[in-house]
């Protein structure tokens, strides 16, 4: 908690300046439409909020959430002028976002830094309606090289990285997970995950949510 509160006042303010391209990519790939509802999971200081609000329009809904009180405070100030934006202080690993409440979701650099990646991804899937889509940009250190071994150790020490492979965890829950780019980097990933209706039962729930 203290790490992310400190980050909110330091390097996150620098990162905000470079977030425009990634936010534009997320909005474009999600194909957001006016009136849709979308959560920003692990929103940080709220750099994605303006782009999401513009995409869903005044009839849409944006719910931004983060575990850090300082980040949430900054995000709330940023979102104060939009009545259709809610910024929540929430742990994405344990919080029920609401079953089938959202059309799409975004998680930028969020899941890999969470203590229970499978639970956070399952909660995100549960929150989506059938056909809902999730845009994920995150750290992926699955390849075993000298560089990734060093980064895994550093990330574990700095942010509590559990070693979970975000892409594999997404595939355990979502019926369709596709890379955004044909060739991905060695340390990051950009993917789109889609939730489909359970054709076996006709249920809108995700059938393969991890138990416990």
C-alpha positions as CSV (number, residue, x, y, z in Angstrom):
1,X,0.0,0.0,0.0
2,X,2.7,2.5,1.0
3,X,4.6,1.7,-2.2
4,X,1.6,2.7,-4.4
5,X,0.8,5.7,-2.3
6,X,4.4,6.9,-2.8
7,X,4.2,6.1,-6.5
8,X,1.1,8.2,-6.9
9,X,3.1,11.3,-5.9
10,X,6.2,10.5,-7.9
11,X,6.7,8.4,-11.0
12,X,3.0,8.0,-11.8
13,X,2.8,11.7,-12.5
14,X,5.6,11.2,-15.1
15,X,3.9,8.1,-16.6
16,X,0.7,10.1,-17.0
17,X,2.3,12.2,-19.6
18,X,3.0,9.2,-21.8
19,X,-0.3,7.4,-21.3
20,X,-2.1,9.0,-24.3
21,X,-1.0,6.5,-26.9
22,X,-1.9,3.5,-24.8
23,X,-5.3,4.9,-23.8
24,X,-6.1,5.6,-27.4
25,X,-5.2,2.1,-28.4
26,X,-7.4,0.6,-25.6
27,X,-10.4,2.7,-26.6
28,X,-9.9,1.8,-30.3
29,X,-9.5,-2.0,-29.7
30,X,-12.4,-2.1,-27.3
31,X,-14.6,-0.4,-29.9
32,X,-16.4,1.5,-27.1
33,X,-19.7,3.0,-28.0
34,X,-21.8,5.8,-26.5
35,X,-23.9,4.6,-23.6
36,X,-21.6,1.7,-22.6
37,X,-20.4,1.0,-19.1
38,X,-16.7,0.3,-18.5
39,X,-14.5,-0.2,-15.4
40,X,-10.9,0.9,-15.3
41,X,-9.3,-1.8,-13.1
42,X,-6.2,-0.6,-11.3
43,X,-6.8,2.9,-12.5
44,X,-3.8,4.5,-10.7
45,X,-4.1,8.2,-10.8
46,X,-6.9,8.1,-13.4
47,X,-4.9,8.8,-16.6
48,X,-7.4,6.7,-18.7
49,X,-10.5,8.4,-17.4
50,X,-10.8,11.2,-19.9
51,X,-10.4,8.9,-22.9
52,X,-12.9,6.4,-21.5
53,X,-15.5,9.2,-20.8
54,X,-15.1,10.6,-24.2
55,X,-15.7,7.2,-25.8
56,X,-18.9,6.3,-23.8
57,X,-20.3,9.8,-23.7
58,X,-22.6,11.4,-21.1
59,X,-25.0,8.5,-21.2
60,X,-22.3,5.9,-20.5
61,X,-20.6,5.0,-17.2
62,X,-17.0,4.8,-16.1
63,X,-16.0,3.1,-12.8
64,X,-12.4,3.6,-12.0
65,X,-10.9,1.6,-9.1
66,X,-7.6,1.2,-7.3
67,X,-6.2,-0.1,-4.0
68,X,-4.1,3.0,-3.2
69,X,-5.9,5.7,-1.3
70,X,-3.5,8.4,-2.7
71,X,-4.0,7.2,-6.2
72,X,-7.8,7.2,-5.7
73,X,-7.7,10.7,-4.3
74,X,-5.9,12.0,-7.3
75,X,-8.2,10.1,-9.7
76,X,-11.2,11.5,-7.9
77,X,-10.0,15.1,-8.4
78,X,-9.4,14.3,-12.1
79,X,-12.9,12.8,-12.5
80,X,-14.8,15.4,-10.5
81,X,-16.2,17.2,-13.5
82,X,-17.9,14.2,-14.9
83,X,-21.1,13.1,-13.2
84,X,-21.0,9.6,-14.9
85,X,-17.6,8.7,-13.4
86,X,-17.2,6.9,-10.1
87,X,-13.8,6.3,-8.5
88,X,-13.7,3.5,-6.0
89,X,-11.1,2.6,-3.4
90,X,-11.2,-1.2,-3.9
91,X,-9.1,-4.4,-3.9
92,X,-9.8,-5.9,-7.4
93,X,-8.8,-9.3,-6.0
94,X,-11.6,-9.4,-3.4
95,X,-14.2,-6.9,-4.7
96,X,-17.4,-8.0,-6.4
97,X,-17.7,-5.5,-9.2
98,X,-21.3,-6.6,-9.9
99,X,-22.4,-9.5,-12.1
100,X,-22.7,-8.6,-15.7
101,X,-22.9,-4.9,-15.1
102,X,-20.3,-3.8,-17.7
103,X,-19.9,-4.0,-21.5
104,X,-16.1,-3.7,-21.6
105,X,-13.2,-3.3,-19.2
106,X,-9.6,-2.0,-19.2
107,X,-6.6,-3.0,-17.1
108,X,-3.4,-1.2,-17.8
109,X,-0.3,-2.5,-15.9
110,X,-2.6,-3.7,-13.1
111,X,-3.1,-7.5,-12.9
112,X,0.5,-8.6,-12.6
113,X,1.1,-6.4,-9.5
114,X,-1.9,-7.9,-7.6
115,X,-1.4,-10.5,-4.9
116,X,-4.1,-12.8,-6.4
117,X,-4.0,-12.6,-10.1
118,X,-6.5,-15.4,-10.8
119,X,-9.1,-13.9,-8.5
120,X,-8.7,-10.4,-9.9
121,X,-9.2,-11.7,-13.5
122,X,-12.2,-13.9,-12.4
123,X,-13.8,-10.8,-10.8
124,X,-13.3,-8.8,-14.0
125,X,-14.8,-11.6,-16.1
126,X,-17.8,-11.9,-13.8
127,X,-18.4,-8.1,-14.1
128,X,-18.8,-8.4,-17.9
129,X,-21.9,-9.1,-19.8
130,X,-21.9,-11.9,-22.4
131,X,-19.9,-10.6,-25.3
132,X,-18.0,-8.3,-23.0
133,X,-14.4,-7.5,-23.8
134,X,-11.3,-6.7,-21.7
135,X,-8.2,-4.8,-22.9
136,X,-5.1,-5.7,-21.0
137,X,-1.6,-4.2,-21.1
138,X,0.7,-5.8,-18.6
139,X,4.1,-7.1,-17.7
140,X,4.7,-10.6,-18.9
141,X,8.0,-12.3,-17.9
142,X,7.3,-15.8,-19.0
143,X,10.4,-16.2,-21.1
144,X,13.4,-17.6,-19.2
145,X,16.3,-15.3,-20.1
146,X,18.9,-13.5,-18.0
147,X,16.9,-10.2,-18.4
148,X,13.6,-11.7,-17.4
149,X,15.1,-13.5,-14.4
150,X,16.5,-10.2,-13.2
151,X,13.2,-8.3,-13.9
152,X,11.2,-11.0,-12.1
153,X,13.4,-10.7,-9.0
154,X,13.2,-6.9,-9.0
155,X,9.5,-6.8,-9.7
156,X,8.9,-9.3,-6.9
157,X,10.9,-7.2,-4.4
158,X,9.4,-3.9,-5.5
159,X,5.8,-4.7,-6.1
160,X,5.2,-8.2,-4.7
161,X,5.0,-9.9,-8.1
162,X,3.7,-13.4,-7.6
163,X,5.2,-14.8,-10.8
164,X,1.7,-15.4,-12.4
165,X,1.5,-15.3,-16.1
166,X,-1.3,-12.8,-16.9
167,X,-2.0,-14.3,-20.3
168,X,-2.3,-17.8,-19.0
169,X,-4.6,-16.7,-16.2
170,X,-6.8,-14.9,-18.7
171,X,-7.0,-18.0,-20.8
172,X,-8.1,-20.0,-17.7
173,X,-11.2,-17.7,-17.4
174,X,-12.0,-16.1,-20.7
175,X,-13.2,-18.1,-23.7
176,X,-11.2,-16.0,-26.2
177,X,-7.8,-14.3,-25.6
178,X,-6.1,-12.8,-28.6
179,X,-2.8,-10.7,-28.9
180,X,-3.3,-7.2,-30.1
181,X,0.0,-7.2,-32.0
182,X,1.3,-10.1,-34.1
183,X,4.7,-9.8,-32.4
184,X,4.9,-9.1,-28.7
185,X,7.8,-7.8,-26.6
186,X,9.9,-10.0,-24.3
187,X,8.6,-8.4,-21.1
188,X,5.1,-6.9,-21.9
189,X,1.9,-8.1,-23.4
190,X,-1.1,-6.5,-25.0
191,X,-4.2,-8.7,-25.4
192,X,-7.9,-8.6,-25.9
193,X,-10.0,-11.1,-23.9
194,X,-13.7,-11.8,-24.6
195,X,-16.4,-13.3,-22.5
196,X,-18.8,-15.5,-24.4
197,X,-22.2,-16.9,-23.3
198,X,-21.8,-20.4,-21.8
199,X,-23.3,-22.4,-24.7
200,X,-23.6,-25.5,-22.5
201,X,-26.0,-23.9,-20.0
202,X,-27.1,-20.6,-21.5
203,X,-25.7,-18.9,-18.5
204,X,-24.0,-15.5,-18.7
205,X,-21.6,-16.5,-15.9
206,X,-18.1,-17.5,-16.7
207,X,-18.1,-21.3,-16.2
208,X,-14.4,-21.7,-15.5
209,X,-13.9,-19.2,-12.6
210,X,-11.2,-20.5,-10.2
211,X,-12.8,-22.1,-7.1
212,X,-12.1,-20.9,-3.5
